[in-house]
Amino acid sequence: MASGVKAASNGSACAAVVAGIAAAGRHSVSVHLRRGDYASDPHTLAFHGVLGNDYYAAALDAVRRAVPDPQLFVFTDDPAAVAALSPLGLPVTLVSGQGLSDLAELGLMARCTHHVIANSSYSWWGAWLGIGDGVTVAPRRWFAKPSEAAIRDRFPAHWHVVG
């Protein structure tokens, strides 16, 4: 695990993350790093692709412009990828990997005020179900082969699309 990244303890992980998100309040930002089958399955990789660090840097830059002192709550199937966020100098809490169900993580994601989503319906729903007046940043490239028509109606008008 990257230095400066703290993980919720197992057993009371959900309660601890709920408390952390509540303490962060309007500064809480869910960040979804989707790798898993997107990276390991050739067919899925060819269809969806994997978002790179450049997307997350641009997305978090957009969040930083709108949110003073953002506190990141990271949801991922690849905890090693969280290390790429550490150099940004933002407080990072790794939520995933603590034995929480996917449904529990989705609920925690939705509790955050702001969202940086992956090209994944999982984080799309986390942002959609979340607090309505925050900043949500989504990737322009939802699929490996870019097509503006493919994303035209994918996001609410108030979401920021980058990349």
N, C-alpha and C positions, 0 to 999 in steps of 0.2 A: 504494500500500500504506500502511496506517495506520502512524503512528509508534509505535514500541514493538513492532511485529510483525516478527519475523525470518522469512525464508524459507530453506528448505534450498536449497543450490546444486545446479544441474543437473549431471548426470554421476555424482556420488556422493550424490545426494539420498537414496536409500533408506538407504544406510549411515549417512549423517549423522542421519537421523531415528531410525533404530534406536539409535544412540548417544545421541541426546537423550532418547529414551524410557527407555533404560536408566539414564541419569544421573538422570532425574526419579524413577525407581523407583516407589514407592508413591504418589507425588504426580502421576503422569501421568494426564491426562484427555483422552480423545478427544472432540471436539465435531464433530458433523456438521451443517452448514448446507446444507440442500437447497433450491435455488431452481430453476434451469434450466427444464425443461419444466413444473414445478409453477407457475412464474410466467408463462412465455411462451405456453403452449398453453392456450387458453380451456377446452377440455374437461377437461384434466388439472387445471387450477386449480379448476374447479367441483367436481371429484371429490375431490381431495386437499387443496386449499388450501395456503397457505404459512404456516409458523410465524413469528410475529412476535418482536420483541426482548423482549416481555414473557415469553414462554415461556422464552427462553434466560436471561433474568435470574433467573427463578424456579428454573430447573433448576440454574444455577450457584450460586445461593444455597444450594440443597439440598446441592450438592457441597461448598461452603465450610464448611458446618456439620459435615460428616463427614470432610473431608480438609484437614489443615493445609497451607498453602502450595501449593495446586494449580497445576500447570503444564499449560496447555492446548495440545493438538495439534489443529489445526483442519483438517477435511476438507470441501471445498466445491466446488461448481461456480460459485460467485459470490464470488471473492476480495474484491470491494468490500464485501461484507456483513460481513467480518471486522472492519471498522472499528467496528462496533457493540459488539464485545467489548472493545476497547481501553480505554474509560472504566472498565471494571470493575477496572482496576489489577492484573490477573493477567498473568503471563508467557504470551505467545501465540506459538506457532510455526505458521506457515502451511505445511501439508504439501502441499496441492494446488497445481496449476499449475506443477509442476516436471518434467513429462514422465513421471511415474510412471503405470503402468497402473492400471486400477481394481482389479485383483487385488492388486497391490503395496500400494495404499492400504488395501484391506480388511485385509490382513495387518498393516500398521502400526497400523491402528485397533485390531485385536484384541490387539496387544502392550501397549496401555495398560491400566492397572489399573482406571480408572473411565471411565464413558461418559455423555455427554449425546447422546442420539440424536434424529434428526429423525423425522418421520412417513414413514419410508422403510424398506423391507426391507433396503436396503444397510447402513445403520447398525445396524439391528436385528441383523443377522448379525454385524457387527463386535463388538457387545457380547456376543452369545450365544457367539461363539467366543473371547472375551477371557478374561482372568484372572477366575476365578470368585468371588473374595471381595471385589471392589470394589463401589463404588456405581454403579448404572446408573439414569439418570433418563430417562423416556420421556414423550412428550406424551399427555395424556388425549385430546386431539382428534387422532385419526389421520386422519380424513376431514373434508372441509369442512363437512358436515352432521353435527353431533355426535349420537352415539348411544352410550350407555353399553354397550348390548348388543354393539355392534360391537367394543369393546375388551376385554370381560370376560375372554376367554381369550388375549389377544394377548401378554401379558407374564408372565414368571415372577413368582411371588408376592413375591420379595424385591426386585424392581425398584420404584423410586419413580415414581409417576405424578403429574405436575403439570399445571396449566393448566386 
